[in-house]
Amino acid sequence: MTQNNRYAVLCLDSDFANLDKLDTELSLYQSHFDIHLATSISEGHDLVQQIGRQGQHLAMVIARHSRLFDGGEFLIQLEQSAHAQSARKILISKTDSIDIQAILNAVNEGRLDHCLTYPIEQVSLHKTVVKELTQYVVHHEKDQLLDFGKVLDQQKILRAHIENKMHSYRASFIHDFHELSDNELAVQVIEALLAFFAEKDETRAVRQYSAEHLLTAEGQSNQFLWFIVEGHVALYKKDDIGQQREVVRHSRGGIVGGMSFVTGEQSFSTAMTLTPTKVVKLDRTVFTQVMHSNTDLLPLFTNLLLRHFNRRLQRSINTKLELQKTLESLESAHQQLIEQEKMAMLGQLVAGVAHELNNPVSAILRGGETLSIKVDEILNTKHEDNTFDIGLEVLKQSRHSSPLSTSELRLRSKELNERIGDRRIAKRLVNLDLHDNDALLKQAITNPAKLAETLSKLERFQATGTTLRSIQVCAQRIADMVKSLKGYSRQDNESYERVDLHEGIEDTLVIFENRLKRHSLIKEYGSLPEIFCKPITLQQVWTNLISNALDALPEKGELTIRSSQVSRDDVFYNCFEFIDNGCGIPQAQLERIFELNYTTKREGNFGLGIGLSICQQILAQHQGWIEATSEVGKYTNMAVYIPVTQQKLTKEHHYD
């Protein structure tokens, strides 16, 4: 039993067919939970013990129950194992096969968490699994809680994450201000401020404004902090066409200008009084004097300000949390981007970069675990001398071999099958690039069972090599993305190289490996000449086009990447097509997709509105372009054209 995740899920059923179906349905969650299967009660107990010995925590158990298979008693006995006591317990049963009242009593007593009726509906199963696993991780996971939002209930996990953060902030204060309501806390702060200025108010901090008095102006600097004592203040934000729209209202206890006052940034919104309003207005000097004068006021104010910011965060979209982390970690790269006119949408771009960085980082983590497992398997397996030598060659080839297209793999497997008469072994030999090994081909005919065992050993070498390649590719991709961010203002500093662009596309596909698992990928690569180009810069084009295609795909969609050489006006071009069978783009939108700040993506999908515009700029540097064709409800084809011979570039750069 291998371990990839911190948490595990155990499925118990004496029927192999039911267990296999359950395993397939739960594969959606295997990126965060290891799925273990047992066909008997004794095997289930053994797995529970093994999970504990490996340091995993049992998050959920799904057990089938019948008169001959006491899954219910198995769930109850989990309380005897420390690492399994808190596991969510789900029982599957037929309504006519057991005592329903006994099950209900067990649920009511807290010994079972949920009961499903067999046969299980797919929707009901996933709804129950998401609910129970979400409840488990919310109570047990702290450091990486947000990461589970990818497969579980994102809203509940987000709320729990925010509450955890607030709890950690509160713990740093001696006083139990968290027991106060927002209104009670605001009253204490306001009363303390009014008491301070009742004795001395040289700066006229306590003021009375009439209606429609401007406090802050969007985009302008702000040096003050306002506490609302009486009245109402509205905050306005300009939309895309410059029209001001009300976004929130504050009344007694509200804080205006908090973010810009603390950070020194320009005001995010315009604040205006709606009624005659009494406020306490503080600049930084007076604010410092007030806080130093009363040691109890600082924690009061801090708690109030934290709550104010927390409410603001809750009104923001979920992705802003990740954006804030990225802004902090890529501050140096941000400054480079700010200087570029094309980076007017800096905040959204950085969110997109964070999204893309997460994929290779996750791939490296998964690859490291896989590599450790495969190396252990190789070292702990007895190999014949020739098998080990072949394995080393397979490992070497898998680290450096050029990728084969889907059609080429299929063709080679078919040809080999005609020679040896075993389709499965033929496919495995082709995948290992051993279809020309005479000794193995002979063994495929004389002793296929022995060969199958040998191929299993060799596939471990191949998995080790491909994992090493993936780790190297992903690490380089991270470095390239950071380098690309830093070099946006001086991309010409990247040298031109003669490269096979298929390699850049393959490296980019590695980043999207996790998302591609849910879809079909078809590669139809033609035999194309190498060209002079900036490969790192072009990877931004591949990344954008593949990401857009994946966003558009339906469930279990299909992405086709096709390359060929075409001629236009007596000029030869390398053409790379990215075709998805998604929802398509209406003609009216298709004419605008290359405009700056225009996006067809829905809110929350990282619609930057600048990706395709930048892609066109990059291709223009290479004397190429993108052509888009689409039919609503059927497909979208983004075709990239790059000339094979670039006269201007070859004159400016000399190559051996």
C-alpha positions in Angstrom: 0.0 0.0 0.0 1.6 3.3 -1.1 1.0 6.6 0.5 0.7 9.9 -1.4 -1.6 12.0 0.8 -1.9 12.8 4.5 -5.5 11.5 4.6 -7.0 8.2 3.4 -10.5 6.9 2.5 -11.4 3.2 3.0 -14.1 1.4 1.0 -15.4 -2.0 2.2 -17.6 -4.3 0.1 -17.6 -8.0 -0.6 -18.8 -7.5 -4.1 -15.8 -6.8 -6.4 -18.0 -5.1 -9.1 -19.5 -2.7 -6.6 -16.1 -1.9 -5.1 -14.6 -1.2 -8.5 -17.5 1.1 -9.4 -17.0 2.9 -6.0 -13.3 3.3 -6.7 -14.0 4.9 -10.1 -16.4 7.4 -8.6 -14.0 8.3 -5.8 -11.1 8.9 -8.2 -12.2 12.6 -8.4 -10.8 13.0 -4.9 -7.6 11.0 -5.1 -5.5 14.1 -5.6 -6.1 14.9 -1.9 -7.1 11.5 -0.4 -5.6 8.0 -0.9 -8.4 5.5 -1.8 -8.0 2.0 -0.2 -10.2 -0.9 -1.0 -11.1 -4.0 1.1 -13.3 -7.0 0.2 -13.5 -8.5 3.7 -13.9 -7.4 7.3 -10.5 -8.8 8.2 -8.8 -7.1 5.3 -10.5 -3.9 6.3 -9.1 -4.1 9.8 -5.6 -4.8 8.4 -5.8 -1.7 6.2 -6.9 0.4 9.1 -3.8 -0.7 11.0 -1.5 -0.2 8.1 -2.9 3.3 7.5 -2.1 4.1 11.1 1.4 2.7 11.0 2.2 4.9 7.9 1.2 8.0 9.7 -2.0 8.6 7.7 -5.3 9.7 9.1 -8.5 7.9 8.1 -10.8 10.6 6.9 -13.8 8.5 5.8 -15.0 4.9 5.6 -17.7 3.7 3.3 -18.9 0.2 4.2 -21.5 -2.1 2.6 -23.9 -3.8 5.0 -26.0 -6.9 4.7 -27.0 -9.9 6.8 -23.9 -11.8 5.6 -21.5 -8.8 5.7 -21.6 -6.7 8.9 -20.2 -3.4 7.6 -22.2 -1.5 10.3 -20.3 -3.2 13.1 -17.0 -2.6 11.3 -17.7 1.2 11.3 -18.6 1.2 15.0 -15.4 -0.7 15.9 -13.3 2.1 14.3 -13.6 3.9 17.6 -11.0 1.5 18.9 -8.2 3.0 16.6 -6.9 6.4 17.6 -6.2 7.5 14.0 -9.6 6.3 12.8 -11.9 7.5 15.7 -12.8 10.8 14.0 -13.3 9.3 10.5 -16.6 10.0 8.8 -18.6 6.8 8.7 -21.0 6.1 5.8 -23.1 2.9 5.6 -24.5 1.5 2.3 -27.4 -0.9 2.6 -30.5 -2.3 0.9 -33.7 -1.2 2.7 -35.0 -4.7 2.8 -31.8 -6.5 4.0 -31.2 -5.1 7.5 -32.9 -3.6 10.5 -33.4 0.0 9.5 -34.3 1.1 13.0 -31.0 -0.2 14.3 -29.1 1.9 11.7 -31.1 5.0 12.5 -30.3 4.5 16.2 -26.6 4.2 15.4 -26.8 7.5 13.4 -28.7 9.3 16.2 -26.1 8.1 18.7 -23.3 9.6 16.6 -21.8 6.2 15.9 -22.6 6.5 12.2 -22.6 9.7 10.2 -24.6 8.8 7.1 -26.5 6.0 5.5 -27.0 5.5 1.7 -29.5 3.1 0.1 -28.2 0.6 -2.5 -28.1 0.9 -5.4 -26.5 4.3 -5.0 -27.3 7.3 -7.2 -24.1 9.0 -8.5 -25.3 12.5 -7.5 -26.3 11.3 -4.0 -22.9 9.6 -3.5 -20.8 12.6 -4.5 -23.0 15.0 -2.5 -22.5 12.8 0.6 -18.8 12.4 0.1 -18.2 16.1 -0.4 -20.3 16.9 2.7 -18.6 14.4 5.0 -15.0 15.0 3.7 -15.5 18.8 4.0 -16.7 18.4 7.6 -13.6 16.2 8.3 -10.9 18.5 6.9 -12.5 21.6 8.3 -12.0 20.1 11.8 -8.6 18.5 11.2 -6.7 20.5 8.5 -5.2 23.9 9.3 -2.1 24.7 7.3 -3.4 23.6 3.8 -7.1 24.0 4.3 -7.7 26.2 1.2 -6.1 23.6 -1.1 -9.0 21.2 -0.3 -11.5 23.7 -1.9 -10.5 22.3 -5.3 -12.3 19.1 -4.7 -14.7 19.7 -1.7 -17.1 22.5 -0.7 -15.2 25.6 -1.4 -17.5 28.0 0.4 -17.5 26.1 3.7 -13.7 25.7 3.5 -13.2 29.4 2.8 -15.4 30.4 5.7 -13.5 28.0 8.0 -10.2 29.3 6.7 -11.2 32.9 7.5 -12.5 31.9 10.9 -9.2 30.1 11.6 -7.2 33.2 10.7 -9.4 35.4 12.8 -9.0 32.9 15.7 -5.2 33.1 15.4 -5.3 36.9 15.5 -7.6 36.9 18.5 -5.3 34.6 20.4 -2.6 37.2 20.4 -4.6 39.5 22.6 -5.1 39.1 26.3 -8.7 40.4 26.4 -11.6 38.4 25.1 -12.9 41.0 22.7 -14.0 38.2 20.4 -16.9 37.6 22.7 -18.3 41.1 21.8 -20.6 41.7 18.9 -19.5 44.1 16.1 -21.8 46.8 17.5 -20.6 46.3 21.1 -16.9 46.5 20.1 -17.6 49.6 18.0 -19.3 51.3 20.9 -16.4 50.7 23.2 -13.9 52.1 20.6 -16.0 55.2 19.9 -16.6 55.9 23.6 -12.9 55.6 24.3 -12.1 58.0 21.4 -14.8 60.5 22.5 -13.5 60.4 26.1 -10.0 61.1 24.9 -11.0 64.1 22.8 -13.4 65.4 25.4 -10.4 66.7 27.4 -8.3 68.0 24.5 -9.2 68.3 20.8 -6.7 70.6 19.2 -7.0 69.1 15.7 -10.9 69.0 15.8 -10.9 65.3 15.5 -14.6 65.1 16.5 -16.5 66.7 13.6 -20.0 67.0 12.2 -20.5 66.8 8.4 -23.6 67.6 6.4 -25.0 65.2 3.8 -23.0 64.7 0.6 -19.7 65.5 2.2 -16.7 63.8 0.5 -14.4 61.8 2.8 -12.2 59.9 0.3 -11.9 59.9 -3.4 -11.2 56.8 -5.5 -7.6 56.8 -6.8 -6.4 59.7 -4.6 -4.1 59.5 -1.6 -5.6 59.4 1.8 -4.0 60.4 5.1 -7.0 60.0 7.5 -9.0 57.5 9.3 -12.7 58.1 10.0 -14.8 56.5 12.8 -18.5 57.0 12.2 -20.2 58.1 15.5 -23.6 58.9 14.0 -25.1 58.9 10.5 -24.6 57.0 7.3 -21.7 56.9 4.8 -21.8 55.2 1.3 -18.8 53.8 -0.6 -18.8 54.1 -4.4 -16.7 52.4 -7.0 -16.4 53.2 -10.7 -17.4 50.5 -13.2 -15.8 49.9 -16.7 -17.6 52.8 -18.3 -16.7 55.2 -15.5 -20.1 55.3 -13.8 -20.0 55.4 -10.0 -21.9 52.6 -8.3 -22.6 52.1 -4.6 -20.9 49.0 -3.2 -21.5 49.3 0.6 -22.9 51.5 3.4 -21.5 52.2 6.8 -23.3 53.4 9.9 -22.4 53.9 13.6 -19.2 52.0 14.3 -18.1 51.8 10.7 -14.5 52.6 9.6 -13.8 54.7 6.4 -10.4 54.8 4.8 -9.0 51.9 6.9 -7.1 50.1 4.1 -5.5 53.1 2.5 -4.7 54.6 5.9 -2.9 51.5 7.0 -1.1 50.6 3.8 -0.5 54.1 2.4 -2.1 53.1 -0.9 -4.5 55.3 -2.9 -8.2 55.1 -1.9 -9.9 52.1 -3.3 -13.3 53.8 -3.3 -15.1 57.1 -2.9 -16.8 57.7 0.5 -19.6 60.2 0.9 -21.9 61.0 3.7 -25.6 60.3 3.0 -27.0 62.1 6.1 -25.7 64.6 8.7 -22.8 62.6 10.1 -20.7 62.8 13.2 -17.2 61.3 12.9 -13.8 61.0 14.6 -11.2 62.0 12.1 -7.6 61.0 12.8 -4.3 61.5 11.0 -1.3 59.3 11.7 0.2 61.6 14.3 -3.0 61.9 16.3 -3.8 58.2 15.9 -0.4 57.4 17.4 -1.0 59.7 20.4 -4.4 58.2 21.0 -3.2 54.6 21.0 -0.2 55.4 23.2 -2.5 57.1 25.7 -4.6 54.1 26.4 -3.1 50.6 26.4 -6.6 49.1 26.3 -7.6 51.0 23.2 -5.0 49.5 20.8 -6.3 45.8 21.1 -9.9 47.2 20.9 -9.1 49.1 17.7 -7.1 46.3 16.2 -10.0 43.8 16.7 -12.4 46.3 15.2 -10.2 47.0 12.3 -9.6 43.2 11.7 -13.4 42.7 11.7 -13.8 45.5 9.2 -11.2 44.0 6.9 -12.7 40.5 7.4 -16.1 41.8 6.2 -14.4 43.3 3.2 -12.7 40.1 2.4 -15.9 38.2 2.6 -17.5 40.5 0.0 -14.6 39.9 -2.3 -14.3 36.9 -4.7 -12.4 33.9 -3.4 -9.4 34.3 -5.7 -8.4 37.6 -4.0 -7.0 35.5 -1.1 -4.5 33.8 -3.5 -3.8 37.1 -5.2 -2.7 38.7 -1.9 -0.2 35.8 -1.3 1.1 36.2 -4.8 1.5 40.0 -4.5 3.6 39.5 -1.4 5.8 36.7 -2.8 6.4 38.4 -6.3 6.8 42.0 -5.2 10.0 42.5 -7.1 8.4 41.1 -10.3 5.4 43.3 -9.8 7.5 46.5 -10.1 8.8 45.4 -13.5 5.2 44.8 -14.6 3.9 48.1 -13.3 6.3 49.9 -15.6 4.7 48.3 -18.7 1.6 49.8 -20.2 0.3 46.4 -21.0 0.3 45.6 -17.3 -2.6 48.0 -16.5 -4.4 45.0 -15.2 -1.6 44.0 -12.8 -3.7 42.5 -10.1 -5.5 40.1 -12.3 -2.3 39.1 -14.1 -0.6 38.2 -10.9 -3.6 36.1 -9.9 -3.2 34.2 -13.2 0.5 33.7 -12.6 -0.2 32.3 -9.1 -2.7 29.9 -10.7 -0.1 28.7 -13.2 2.7 28.5 -10.6 0.5 26.2 -8.5 0.4 23.5 -11.2 4.2 22.9 -11.6 4.7 23.1 -7.8 2.0 20.5 -7.3 3.5 18.4 -10.1 7.0 18.5 -8.4 5.6 17.5 -5.1 3.7 14.6 -6.6 6.7 13.6 -8.7 9.0 13.5 -5.7 6.6 11.1 -3.9 6.2 9.0 -7.1 10.0 8.9 -7.6 10.6 7.7 -4.1 8.1 4.9 -4.5 9.4 3.8 -7.9 13.1 3.8 -6.8 12.2 1.7 -3.7 10.4 -0.7 -5.9 13.3 -1.0 -8.3 15.8 -1.5 -5.5 13.7 -4.1 -3.7 13.0 -6.2 -6.8 15.3 -8.9 -8.0 16.4 -8.3 -11.6 18.1 -10.5 -14.1 21.3 -8.9 -15.5 19.8 -8.3 -18.9 16.6 -6.9 -17.5 18.4 -4.4 -15.3 20.5 -3.3 -18.2 17.5 -2.8 -20.4 15.7 -1.0 -17.6 18.6 1.5 -17.3 18.3 2.2 -21.0 14.6 2.6 -20.8 15.1 5.1 -17.9 17.6 7.0 -19.9 15.3 7.1 -23.0 12.3 8.2 -21.0 14.2 11.2 -19.6 15.3 12.4 -23.1 13.1 10.8 -25.8 11.0 13.0 -28.0 7.2 12.5 -27.6 5.2 10.4 -30.0 1.8 11.5 -31.2 -1.3 9.5 -30.3 -1.7 8.3 -33.9 1.9 7.2 -34.2 1.7 5.2 -30.9 -1.5 3.5 -32.3 0.1 2.7 -35.6 3.3 1.2 -34.1 1.2 -0.9 -31.7 -0.9 -2.2 -34.6 2.1 -3.2 -36.6 3.7 -5.0 -33.7 0.5 -6.8 -32.8 0.5 -8.3 -36.3 3.9 -9.8 -35.6 3.5 -11.2 -32.1 -0.3 -11.7 -31.9 -0.8 -10.0 -28.5 -2.3 -6.5 -28.6 -1.6 -5.6 -24.9 2.0 -6.7 -24.9 2.5 -4.9 -28.3 1.2 -1.7 -26.8 3.4 -2.0 -23.7 6.5 -2.7 -25.8 5.8 0.4 -28.0 5.2 2.6 -24.9 8.6 1.4 -23.6 10.2 2.0 -27.0 11.3 -1.7 -27.1 9.4 -2.7 -30.2 12.7 -3.4 -32.0 14.3 -5.6 -29.3 14.5 -9.0 -30.9 15.0 -10.9 -27.6 11.8 -9.5 -26.1 9.9 -10.0 -29.3 10.9 -13.6 -29.4 9.9 -14.0 -25.7 6.5 -12.4 -26.6 5.8 -15.5 -28.7 7.4 -18.2 -26.7 6.7 -17.1 -23.1 4.3 -14.1 -23.0 3.5 -14.6 -19.3 7.2 -14.3 -18.4 7.5 -11.2 -20.7 4.6 -9.6 -19.0 6.3 -9.9 -15.7 9.5 -8.5 -17.2 7.6 -5.5 -18.7 6.1 -4.7 -15.3 9.7 -4.3 -14.0 10.8 -2.2 -16.9 7.8 0.1 -16.6 9.0 1.0 -13.2 12.2 2.3 -14.8 10.2 4.2 -17.4 8.0 5.7 -14.7 11.2 6.8 -12.8 12.6 8.4 -16.0 9.4 10.2 -17.0 9.0 11.5 -13.4 12.5 12.9 -13.4 11.8 14.6 -16.7 8.5 16.0 -15.3 10.3 17.4 -12.2 13.0 19.0 -14.3 10.5 20.4 -16.7 8.3 21.8 -13.9 11.2 23.3 -12.0 12.5 25.0 -15.2 8.9 26.2 -15.9 8.8 27.9 -12.5 12.1 29.6 -13.1 11.0 30.5 -16.6 7.7 32.1 -15.4 9.5 34.2 -12.8 12.1 35.1 -15.3 9.4 36.0 -17.8 7.7 38.2 -15.2 10.9 40.1 -14.5 11.7 40.4 -18.1 8.4 41.8 -19.5 10.0 45.2 -20.0 13.0 43.8 -21.8 12.0 40.6 -23.6 14.5 41.3 -26.3 17.2 40.3 -23.9 16.2 36.6 -24.3 18.4 35.1 -27.1 17.0 33.6 -30.2 17.5 29.9 -30.5 16.9 27.2 -33.2 14.4 24.8 -31.5 11.7 22.3 -32.2 8.5 24.0 -30.9 6.9 20.7 -30.1 9.2 20.5 -27.1 7.9 23.7 -25.7 4.3 22.6 -26.2 5.1 19.3 -24.4 6.7 21.1 -21.5 3.6 23.3 -21.2 1.3 20.3 -21.2 3.1 19.0 -18.1 1.9 22.1 -16.2 -1.7 21.2 -17.0 -1.3 17.5 -16.4 -3.8 17.5 -13.4 -6.5 19.3 -15.4 -5.9 17.1 -18.5 -6.7 14.0 -16.5 -10.4 14.9 -16.8 -10.3 15.2 -20.6 -9.0 13.5 -23.7 -5.8 14.8 -25.3 -5.1 14.1 -28.9 -1.7 15.1 -30.4 -1.2 15.1 -34.2 2.3 16.4 -34.7 3.7 16.8 -38.2 7.3 16.7 -39.1 8.3 20.4 -38.9 11.7 22.1 -39.2 13.3 23.9 -36.3 13.0 27.7 -36.4 14.8 30.7 -34.8 12.7 32.0 -32.0 12.5 32.9 -28.3 11.3 29.6 -26.8 10.6 30.9 -23.3 8.5 33.8 -24.6 6.6 31.5 -26.9 5.7 29.2 -24.0 3.5 32.1 -22.7 1.5 31.7 -25.9 1.2 27.9 -25.5 0.2 28.4 -21.9 -2.5 30.9 -22.7 -4.0 28.9 -25.5 -4.0 25.6 -23.7 -5.5 27.2 -20.5 -8.2 28.9 -22.5 -9.1 25.6 -24.3 -9.3 23.7 -21.0 -11.5 26.4 -19.5 -13.9 26.0 -22.4 -14.1 22.2 -22.4 -17.2 20.4 -21.1 -16.9 17.5 -18.7 -14.7 14.8 -20.3 -14.0 17.1 -23.2 -11.5 16.7 -26.0 -8.4 18.9 -26.8 -6.6 18.3 -30.1 -3.2 19.8 -30.7 -2.2 19.6 -34.4 0.9 20.8 -36.2 1.6 21.0 -39.9 3.5 23.1 -42.5 1.4 25.4 -44.7 2.2 27.9 -47.5 0.7 31.3 -47.9 1.8 33.8 -50.5 4.9 31.6 -51.3 5.9 31.7 -47.6 6.2 28.5 -45.5 4.8 28.6 -42.0 4.8 26.2 -39.1 1.1 26.0 -38.0 0.0 24.9 -34.6 -3.7 24.4 -34.0 -5.3 24.1 -30.5 -8.8 22.8 -31.0 -11.4 22.3 -28.2 -14.9 20.8 -28.4 -16.2 23.3 -26.0 -19.1 25.8 -26.1 -17.6 27.9 -28.9 -17.5 31.7 -29.2 -20.2 33.8 -30.9 -19.1 35.7 -34.0 -19.6 39.0 -32.4 -17.2 38.1 -29.5 -14.8 36.3 -31.9 -14.0 39.7 -33.5 -13.0 41.2 -30.2 -11.1 38.5 -28.3 -7.7 40.0 -29.3 -8.6 43.4 -27.9 -6.9 44.5 -24.7 -9.0 44.0 -21.5 -11.6 41.9 -23.3 -12.5 38.5 -21.9 -15.2 35.9 -22.7 -14.6 34.1 -19.4 -17.1 34.1 -16.5 -16.3 35.8 -13.2 -13.9 33.7 -11.1 -12.2 32.0 -14.1 -9.2 34.2 -14.3 -10.4 36.1 -17.3 -7.5 38.5 -17.6 -8.6 40.2 -20.8 -5.0 40.7 -21.9 -3.7 37.2 -22.5 -4.6 36.9 -26.2 -3.6 40.5 -26.8 -0.1 39.8 -25.4 0.1 36.5 -27.4 -0.5 38.4 -30.6 2.3 40.8 -29.6 4.7 38.0 -29.0 3.9 36.3 -32.3 4.3 39.7 -34.1 7.9 39.7 -32.8 8.3 36.4 -34.7 6.5 37.7 -37.8 3.6 35.4 -37.0 0.0 35.7 -35.8 -3.1 33.8 -34.4 -6.2 33.0 -36.3 -9.4 32.1 -34.5 -12.3 30.1 -35.9 -15.3 28.9 -33.9 -18.8 27.5 -34.1 -21.1 27.9 -31.1 -21.8 24.6 -29.4 -19.2 22.7 -31.4 -15.6 23.9 -31.3 -13.0 26.6 -31.2 -9.7 26.5 -33.1 -6.9 28.8 -32.3 -4.3 28.5 -35.0 -0.7 29.9 -34.6 1.3 30.7 -37.7 5.1 31.2 -37.4 7.2 31.6 -40.6 9.9 29.0 -41.1 12.4 31.5 -42.5 12.5 34.9 -40.7 14.7 37.1 -42.9 14.8 40.1 -40.5 15.7 38.0 -37.5 18.4 36.0 -39.2 20.1 39.2 -40.4 20.1 40.6 -36.9 21.4 37.4 -35.2 24.3 35.1 -36.3 24.2 31.4 -35.6 26.6 28.6 -36.3 
